[in-house]
Amino acid sequence: MSVIDLEKLDLPQLKALQHDIEKRISDYADRQRREAYEAANAAARQHGFSLSELVTTTKAGKVKAPVAPKYANPENPSQTWSGRGRQPKWLSEAIASGKTVEDFAIDKG
C-alpha cells in the first residue's frame, strides 16, 4: 500500500480521493453482505429451509383487531376503556372519589 501525502493534494484531488475511498468502502460492505447472505442461505438449505422462510416475521401481514371496550363512563357512554393501557382520566378521577373499576363495567349480559 502506498502512502499518500495529503498535504500535497489540492481540494479537487482530495475530493476525488474521498470519493474513491467511499466507493471502496461501499463495495467492500456490499461484498461482505453478499457473502454473509450466501453463507446463511447455504445453512438454511442444509436444514431444508429457504432463507426467506426463516427470516420472515410471524406478525407480517396480520392486522390486530381493536379490543372491545370493557368499561364505559355512565355520564358519557362514548368514553370507553378496554382495560388495557393507561386508565382514562374520567376513570381515574372516579376511582379517586371512591368508586371501583367494576362500577363502570359494560354488562355483556
DSSP file (Angstrom, degrees, kcal/mol; ACC not computed):
  #  RESIDUE AA STRUCTURE BP1 BP2  ACC     N-H-->O    O-->H-N    N-H-->O    O-->H-N    TCO  KAPPA ALPHA  PHI   PSI    X-CA   Y-CA   Z-CA
    1    1 A M              0   0    0      0, 0.0     2,-0.2     0, 0.0     0, 0.0   0.000 360.0 360.0 360.0 130.6    0.0    0.0    0.0
    2    2 A S        -     0   0    0      1,-0.0     2,-0.5     0, 0.0     0, 0.0  -0.551 360.0-123.3 -87.3 151.3    1.4    3.3   -1.0
    3    3 A V        -     0   0    0     -2,-0.2     2,-0.5     2,-0.0    -1,-0.0  -0.795  21.4-152.4 -94.6 130.9    1.5    6.3    1.3
    4    4 A I        -     0   0    0     -2,-0.5     2,-1.1     5,-0.0     3,-0.1  -0.900  11.1-138.4-106.3 128.5   -0.2    9.4    0.0
    5    5 A D    >   -     0   0    0     -2,-0.5     3,-1.4     1,-0.2     4,-0.3  -0.740  17.6-170.4 -84.9 100.0    1.0   12.8    1.2
    6    6 A L  G >  S+     0   0    0     -2,-1.1     3,-1.2     1,-0.3    -1,-0.2   0.761  78.6  68.3 -64.8 -25.8   -2.3   14.6    1.8
    7    7 A E  G 3  S+     0   0    0      1,-0.3    -1,-0.3    -3,-0.1    -2,-0.1   0.765  97.0  53.5 -65.4 -24.6   -0.6   17.9    2.3
    8    8 A K  G <  S+     0   0    0     -3,-1.4     2,-0.3     2,-0.1    -1,-0.3   0.532  91.4  93.0 -89.3  -6.3    0.5   18.0   -1.3
    9    9 A L    <   -     0   0    0     -3,-1.2     2,-0.1    -4,-0.3    -5,-0.0  -0.660  67.4-138.8 -91.8 142.9   -3.1   17.5   -2.7
   10   10 A D     >  -     0   0    0     -2,-0.3     4,-2.4     1,-0.1     5,-0.2  -0.369  37.6 -89.5 -88.0 177.3   -5.3   20.3   -3.7
   11   11 A L  H  > S+     0   0    0      1,-0.2     4,-2.7     2,-0.2     5,-0.2   0.903 124.8  49.6 -58.8 -48.2   -9.1   20.4   -2.9
   12   12 A P  H  > S+     0   0    0      0, 0.0     4,-2.1     0, 0.0    -1,-0.2   0.893 113.1  48.3 -60.0 -37.0  -10.3   18.6   -6.2
   13   13 A Q  H  > S+     0   0    0      2,-0.2     4,-2.4     1,-0.2    -2,-0.2   0.898 111.4  49.8 -68.0 -40.1   -7.7   15.9   -5.7
   14   14 A L  H  X S+     0   0    0     -4,-2.4     4,-2.6     2,-0.2    -1,-0.2   0.909 111.5  48.7 -63.9 -41.6   -8.8   15.4   -2.0
   15   15 A K  H  X S+     0   0    0     -4,-2.7     4,-2.5     2,-0.2    -2,-0.2   0.891 111.0  50.2 -65.9 -38.7  -12.4   15.2   -3.0
   16   16 A A  H  X S+     0   0    0     -4,-2.1     4,-2.4    -5,-0.2    -2,-0.2   0.904 111.8  48.4 -64.6 -41.3  -11.6   12.7   -5.7
   17   17 A L  H  X S+     0   0    0     -4,-2.4     4,-2.3     2,-0.2    -2,-0.2   0.903 110.6  51.0 -64.4 -41.7   -9.7   10.6   -3.2
   18   18 A Q  H  X S+     0   0    0     -4,-2.6     4,-2.6     2,-0.2    -2,-0.2   0.921 110.4  49.5 -61.0 -44.5  -12.6   10.9   -0.7
   19   19 A H  H  X S+     0   0    0     -4,-2.5     4,-2.3     1,-0.2    -2,-0.2   0.920 110.9  49.5 -60.7 -45.2  -15.0    9.7   -3.4
   20   20 A D  H  X S+     0   0    0     -4,-2.4     4,-2.2     2,-0.2    -1,-0.2   0.894 111.8  48.7 -62.6 -40.3  -12.7    6.8   -4.3
   21   21 A I  H  X S+     0   0    0     -4,-2.3     4,-2.6     2,-0.2    -2,-0.2   0.927 110.9  49.4 -66.2 -45.1  -12.4    5.8   -0.6
   22   22 A E  H  X S+     0   0    0     -4,-2.6     4,-2.4     1,-0.2    -2,-0.2   0.892 111.5  50.2 -60.9 -39.0  -16.2    5.9   -0.1
   23   23 A K  H  X S+     0   0    0     -4,-2.3     4,-2.7     2,-0.2    -1,-0.2   0.913 110.9  48.4 -65.1 -43.3  -16.7    3.8   -3.2
   24   24 A R  H  X S+     0   0    0     -4,-2.2     4,-2.5     2,-0.2    -2,-0.2   0.902 111.9  49.3 -64.1 -41.5  -14.2    1.2   -2.0
   25   25 A I  H  X S+     0   0    0     -4,-2.6     4,-2.5     2,-0.2    -2,-0.2   0.926 112.4  47.9 -63.8 -44.3  -15.8    1.1    1.5
   26   26 A S  H  X S+     0   0    0     -4,-2.4     4,-2.5     2,-0.2    -2,-0.2   0.922 112.4  48.9 -62.3 -45.1  -19.3    0.7   -0.1
   27   27 A D  H  X S+     0   0    0     -4,-2.7     4,-2.3     2,-0.2    -1,-0.2   0.905 111.7  49.8 -61.1 -42.0  -18.0   -2.1   -2.4
   28   28 A Y  H  X S+     0   0    0     -4,-2.5     4,-2.5     2,-0.2    -2,-0.2   0.931 111.4  47.7 -63.3 -46.0  -16.4   -3.9    0.5
   29   29 A A  H  X S+     0   0    0     -4,-2.5     4,-2.5     1,-0.2    -2,-0.2   0.899 111.8  50.9 -63.0 -40.7  -19.5   -3.7    2.6
   30   30 A D  H  X S+     0   0    0     -4,-2.5     4,-2.5     2,-0.2    -1,-0.2   0.911 110.6  48.9 -62.4 -42.3  -21.6   -5.0   -0.3
   31   31 A R  H  X S+     0   0    0     -4,-2.3     4,-2.5     2,-0.2    -2,-0.2   0.916 112.2  48.0 -64.3 -43.6  -19.3   -7.9   -0.8
   32   32 A Q  H  X S+     0   0    0     -4,-2.5     4,-2.4     2,-0.2    -2,-0.2   0.912 112.4  49.3 -62.8 -42.9  -19.3   -8.8    2.9
   33   33 A R  H  X S+     0   0    0     -4,-2.5     4,-2.4     2,-0.2    -2,-0.2   0.910 111.5  49.1 -63.0 -43.4  -23.1   -8.6    3.0
   34   34 A R  H  X S+     0   0    0     -4,-2.5     4,-2.5     2,-0.2    -2,-0.2   0.913 111.6  48.7 -63.1 -43.8  -23.4  -10.8   -0.1
   35   35 A E  H  X S+     0   0    0     -4,-2.5     4,-2.2     2,-0.2    -2,-0.2   0.898 111.8  49.3 -63.8 -40.4  -21.0  -13.4    1.3
   36   36 A A  H  X S+     0   0    0     -4,-2.4     4,-2.5     2,-0.2    -2,-0.2   0.903 111.2  49.9 -65.1 -41.1  -23.0  -13.4    4.6
   37   37 A Y  H  X S+     0   0    0     -4,-2.4     4,-2.7     2,-0.2    -2,-0.2   0.929 110.9  48.7 -63.1 -45.7  -26.2  -13.9    2.7
   38   38 A E  H  X S+     0   0    0     -4,-2.5     4,-2.2     2,-0.2    -2,-0.2   0.894 112.4  48.6 -62.9 -39.9  -24.8  -16.7    0.7
   39   39 A A  H  X S+     0   0    0     -4,-2.2     4,-2.2     2,-0.2    -1,-0.2   0.914 113.5  46.6 -66.2 -43.1  -23.5  -18.4    3.8
   40   40 A A  H  X S+     0   0    0     -4,-2.5     4,-2.3     2,-0.2    -2,-0.2   0.895 112.1  50.8 -66.0 -39.5  -26.8  -18.0    5.7
   41   41 A N  H  X S+     0   0    0     -4,-2.7     4,-2.3     2,-0.2    -2,-0.2   0.903 110.0  49.8 -64.3 -41.5  -28.7  -19.3    2.6
   42   42 A A  H  X S+     0   0    0     -4,-2.2     4,-1.8     2,-0.2    -2,-0.2   0.905 110.7  49.8 -64.0 -41.3  -26.5  -22.4    2.4
   43   43 A A  H  X S+     0   0    0     -4,-2.2     4,-0.8     1,-0.2    -2,-0.2   0.902 110.3  50.3 -64.7 -40.4  -27.0  -23.1    6.1
   44   44 A A  H ><>S+     0   0    0     -4,-2.3     5,-2.5     1,-0.2     3,-0.9   0.917 108.8  52.0 -63.6 -42.9  -30.8  -22.8    5.7
   45   45 A R  H ><5S+     0   0    0     -4,-2.3     3,-1.5     1,-0.3    -1,-0.2   0.855 101.8  60.7 -63.0 -34.7  -30.8  -25.2    2.7
   46   46 A Q  H 3<5S+     0   0    0     -4,-1.8    -1,-0.3     1,-0.3    -2,-0.2   0.790 108.2  45.0 -62.1 -26.3  -28.8  -27.7    4.8
   47   47 A H  T <<5S-     0   0    0     -3,-0.9    -1,-0.3    -4,-0.8    -2,-0.2   0.309 124.9-101.9-100.3   6.8  -31.7  -27.8    7.2
   48   48 A G  T < 5S+     0   0    0     -3,-1.5     2,-0.3     1,-0.3    -3,-0.2   0.701  85.7 106.4  84.9  20.1  -34.4  -28.0    4.5
   49   49 A F      < -     0   0    0     -5,-2.5     2,-0.3    -6,-0.1    -1,-0.3  -0.834  65.3-123.5-123.7 162.6  -35.5  -24.3    4.5
   50   50 A S    >>  -     0   0    0     -2,-0.3     4,-1.1     1,-0.1     3,-0.5  -0.761  31.2-117.5 -96.0 156.6  -35.1  -21.3    2.3
   51   51 A L  H 3> S+     0   0    0     -2,-0.3     4,-1.6     1,-0.2     3,-0.5   0.875 114.7  57.7 -61.9 -36.5  -33.6  -18.3    4.0
   52   52 A S  H 3> S+     0   0    0      1,-0.2     4,-1.1     2,-0.2    -1,-0.2   0.826 101.2  56.7 -66.1 -29.5  -36.8  -16.3    3.3
   53   53 A E  H <4 S+     0   0    0     -3,-0.5    -1,-0.2     1,-0.2    -2,-0.2   0.836 111.0  44.3 -66.9 -31.0  -38.8  -18.9    5.3
   54   54 A L  H  < S+     0   0    0     -4,-1.1    -2,-0.2    -3,-0.5    -1,-0.2   0.752 115.3  44.3 -87.0 -25.0  -36.5  -18.3    8.3
   55   55 A V  H  < S+     0   0    0     -4,-1.6     2,-0.2     2,-0.1    -2,-0.2   0.547  83.6 104.3-102.4  -6.0  -36.4  -14.5    8.3
   56   56 A T  S  < S-     0   0    0     -4,-1.1     2,-0.2    -5,-0.2    -4,-0.0  -0.542  72.4-122.9 -73.6 141.3  -40.0  -13.6    7.7
   57   57 A T    >   -     0   0    0     -2,-0.2     3,-0.7     1,-0.1    -2,-0.1  -0.553   5.8-133.1 -84.7 149.9  -41.7  -12.4   10.8
   58   58 A T  T 3  S+     0   0    0      1,-0.2    -1,-0.1    -2,-0.2    -2,-0.0   0.728 104.8  57.0 -73.5 -21.5  -44.8  -14.1   12.1
   59   59 A K  T >  S+     0   0    0      2,-0.1     3,-1.8     3,-0.0    -1,-0.2   0.602  78.0 117.9 -85.9 -10.7  -46.6  -10.8   12.6
   60   60 A A  T <  S+     0   0    0     -3,-0.7     3,-0.1     1,-0.3    -4,-0.0  -0.332  84.9   6.6 -61.3 130.4  -46.2   -9.7    9.0
   61   61 A G  T 3  S+     0   0    0      1,-0.3     2,-0.4    -2,-0.1    -1,-0.3   0.330  98.0 123.2  83.9  -8.8  -49.4   -9.2    7.2
   62   62 A K    <   -     0   0    0     -3,-1.8     2,-0.5    -4,-0.0    -1,-0.3  -0.694  48.0-153.3 -88.7 138.3  -51.5   -9.7   10.3
   63   63 A V        -     0   0    0     -2,-0.4     2,-0.4    -3,-0.1    -3,-0.0  -0.944  12.9-134.8-111.4 126.6  -53.9   -7.0   11.4
   64   64 A K        -     0   0    0     -2,-0.5     3,-0.1     1,-0.0    -2,-0.0  -0.644  17.2-134.3 -80.9 130.4  -54.8   -6.7   15.0
   65   65 A A        -     0   0    0     -2,-0.4     3,-0.1     1,-0.1    -1,-0.0  -0.589  32.3 -99.3 -78.3 144.9  -58.5   -6.2   15.7
   66   66 A P        -     0   0    0      0, 0.0     2,-0.3     0, 0.0    -1,-0.1  -0.350  39.9-109.4 -64.4 146.6  -59.3   -3.5   18.2
   67   67 A V        -     0   0    0      1,-0.1     3,-0.1    -3,-0.1    17,-0.1  -0.587  34.5-112.3 -78.7 135.5  -60.1   -4.8   21.7
   68   68 A A        -     0   0    0     -2,-0.3     2,-0.1     1,-0.1    -1,-0.1  -0.386  37.2-103.2 -66.4 142.6  -63.7   -4.4   22.7
   69   69 A P        -     0   0    0      0, 0.0    13,-0.3     0, 0.0    -1,-0.1  -0.407  32.3-176.0 -68.2 142.9  -64.3   -1.9   25.5
   70   70 A K        +     0   0    0     11,-2.2    36,-3.1     1,-0.2     2,-0.4   0.592  68.3  43.0-109.3 -19.8  -65.0   -3.4   29.0
   71   71 A Y  E     -AB  81 105A   0     10,-2.4    10,-2.3    34,-0.3     2,-0.3  -0.968  62.0-173.4-133.2 144.7  -65.7   -0.1   30.8
   72   72 A A  E     -A   80   0A   0     32,-2.6     8,-0.2    -2,-0.4     6,-0.1  -0.980  30.2-115.8-137.7 150.3  -67.8    2.9   30.0
   73   73 A N  E >   -A   76   0A   0      6,-2.4     3,-0.8     3,-0.6     6,-0.3  -0.755  20.8-152.4 -82.4 116.7  -68.4    6.3   31.5
   74   74 A P  T 3  S+     0   0    0      0, 0.0    -1,-0.2     0, 0.0    30,-0.0   0.785  95.9  54.2 -63.6 -25.5  -72.1    6.4   32.5
   75   75 A E  T 3  S+     0   0    0      1,-0.3    -2,-0.0     4,-0.1     0, 0.0   0.751 128.0  17.0 -78.2 -24.4  -72.1   10.2   32.1
   76   76 A N  E X   -A   73   0A   0     -3,-0.8     3,-2.7     3,-0.2    -3,-0.6  -0.695  69.0-168.8-147.7  89.0  -70.7   10.0   28.6
   77   77 A P  E 3  S+     0   0A   0      0, 0.0    -2,-0.1     0, 0.0    -1,-0.1   0.634  83.5  70.4 -59.8 -14.5  -71.1    6.5   27.1
   78   78 A S  E 3  S+     0   0A   0     -6,-0.1     2,-0.9     1,-0.1    -6,-0.0   0.689  82.2  83.6 -75.5 -15.1  -68.9    7.4   24.2
   79   79 A Q  E <   +     0   0A   0     -3,-2.7    -6,-2.4    -6,-0.3     2,-0.3  -0.792  65.2 159.2 -89.6 109.6  -66.0    7.4   26.6
   80   80 A T  E     -A   72   0A   0     -2,-0.9     2,-0.3    -8,-0.2    -8,-0.2  -0.797  28.3-156.5-127.0 168.6  -64.9    3.8   27.0
   81   81 A W  E     -A   71   0A   0    -10,-2.3   -10,-2.4    -2,-0.3   -11,-2.2  -0.987  13.4-151.0-146.8 138.1  -61.8    1.8   28.0
   82   82 A S        -     0   0    0     -2,-0.3     3,-0.1     2,-0.3   -14,-0.1   0.607  49.2-109.4 -83.6 -12.5  -60.7   -1.7   27.1
   83   83 A G  S    S+     0   0    0      1,-0.4     2,-0.3     3,-0.1     4,-0.1   0.414  88.2 106.0  95.0  -1.2  -58.9   -2.3   30.4
   84   84 A R  S    S+     0   0    0      2,-0.1    -1,-0.4   -17,-0.1    -2,-0.3  -0.855  71.0   1.6-112.0 148.1  -55.6   -2.2   28.6
   85   85 A G  S    S-     0   0    0     -2,-0.3     2,-0.1    -3,-0.1    -4,-0.0  -0.286 111.3  -5.8  78.1-164.0  -53.0    0.6   28.7
   86   86 A R  S    S-     0   0    0      1,-0.1    -3,-0.1    -2,-0.0    -2,-0.1  -0.396  76.0-111.4 -70.5 138.1  -53.3    3.8   30.7
   87   87 A Q        -     0   0    0     -2,-0.1    -1,-0.1     1,-0.1    -2,-0.0  -0.443  37.0-110.5 -66.7 138.7  -56.6    4.4   32.6
   88   88 A P    >>  -     0   0    0      0, 0.0     4,-2.4     0, 0.0     3,-0.6  -0.329  25.4-113.0 -67.9 156.6  -58.6    7.3   31.1
   89   89 A K  H 3> S+     0   0    0      1,-0.2     4,-2.6     2,-0.2     5,-0.2   0.880 114.8  57.1 -59.3 -41.0  -58.8   10.4   33.2
   90   90 A W  H 3> S+     0   0    0      1,-0.2     4,-1.4     2,-0.2    -1,-0.2   0.860 110.7  44.6 -61.2 -34.3  -62.5   10.1   33.8
   91   91 A L  H <> S+     0   0    0     -3,-0.6     4,-2.5     2,-0.2     5,-0.2   0.906 111.8  50.7 -76.7 -43.1  -62.0    6.6   35.3
   92   92 A S  H  X S+     0   0    0     -4,-2.4     4,-2.3     1,-0.2    -2,-0.2   0.907 111.2  49.5 -61.4 -40.0  -59.0    7.6   37.5
   93   93 A E  H  X S+     0   0    0     -4,-2.6     4,-1.2    -5,-0.2    -1,-0.2   0.897 110.9  49.7 -65.7 -38.9  -61.0   10.5   38.9
   94   94 A A  H  <>S+     0   0    0     -4,-1.4     5,-2.2    -5,-0.2    -2,-0.2   0.896 111.3  48.7 -66.1 -39.9  -63.9    8.3   39.6
   95   95 A I  H ><5S+     0   0    0     -4,-2.5     3,-1.7     1,-0.2    -2,-0.2   0.894 108.0  54.8 -66.3 -39.5  -61.7    5.8   41.4
   96   96 A A  H 3<5S+     0   0    0     -4,-2.3    -1,-0.2     1,-0.3    -2,-0.2   0.789 104.0  56.0 -63.9 -26.6  -60.1    8.6   43.4
   97   97 A S  T 3<5S-     0   0    0     -4,-1.2    -1,-0.3    -3,-0.2    -2,-0.2   0.365 132.4 -88.4 -89.4   6.9  -63.6    9.6   44.6
   98   98 A G  T < 5S+     0   0    0     -3,-1.7    -3,-0.2     1,-0.3    -2,-0.1   0.389  86.3 123.3 110.6  -3.7  -64.2    6.1   45.9
   99   99 A K      < -     0   0    0     -5,-2.2    -1,-0.3    -8,-0.1     2,-0.3  -0.402  52.5-128.1 -84.3 167.4  -65.7    4.1   43.1
  100  100 A T    >   -     0   0    0     -2,-0.1     3,-1.1     1,-0.1     4,-0.3  -0.756  21.1-113.9-111.0 161.9  -64.3    0.9   41.8
  101  101 A V  G >  S+     0   0    0     -2,-0.3     3,-2.0     1,-0.3     4,-0.1   0.885 115.8  61.6 -59.4 -39.2  -63.4   -0.1   38.2
  102  102 A E  G >  S+     0   0    0      1,-0.3     3,-1.3     2,-0.2    -1,-0.3   0.720  87.8  71.8 -64.2 -20.3  -66.2   -2.7   38.3
  103  103 A D  G <  S+     0   0    0     -3,-1.1    -1,-0.3     1,-0.2    -2,-0.2   0.722 102.7  44.4 -63.7 -19.6  -68.7    0.1   38.8
  104  104 A F  G <  S+     0   0    0     -3,-2.0   -32,-2.6    -4,-0.3    -1,-0.2   0.277  83.3 132.9-108.9   8.4  -68.1    1.0   35.2
  105  105 A A  B <   -B   71   0A   0     -3,-1.3     2,-0.6   -34,-0.2   -34,-0.3  -0.331  58.0-125.1 -64.0 140.2  -68.1   -2.4   33.6
  106  106 A I        -     0   0    0    -36,-3.1     2,-0.2     1,-0.0    -1,-0.1  -0.774  28.6-120.5 -85.8 123.9  -70.1   -2.8   30.5
  107  107 A D        -     0   0    0     -2,-0.6    -1,-0.0     1,-0.2   -36,-0.0  -0.469  21.3-167.6 -68.0 129.3  -72.6   -5.7   31.0
  108  108 A K              0   0    0     -2,-0.2    -1,-0.2     1,-0.0    -2,-0.0   0.334 360.0 360.0 -97.4   4.7  -72.1   -8.4   28.5
  109  109 A G              0   0    0      0, 0.0    -2,-0.1     0, 0.0    -1,-0.0   0.151 360.0 360.0  35.2 360.0  -75.5   -9.8   29.6
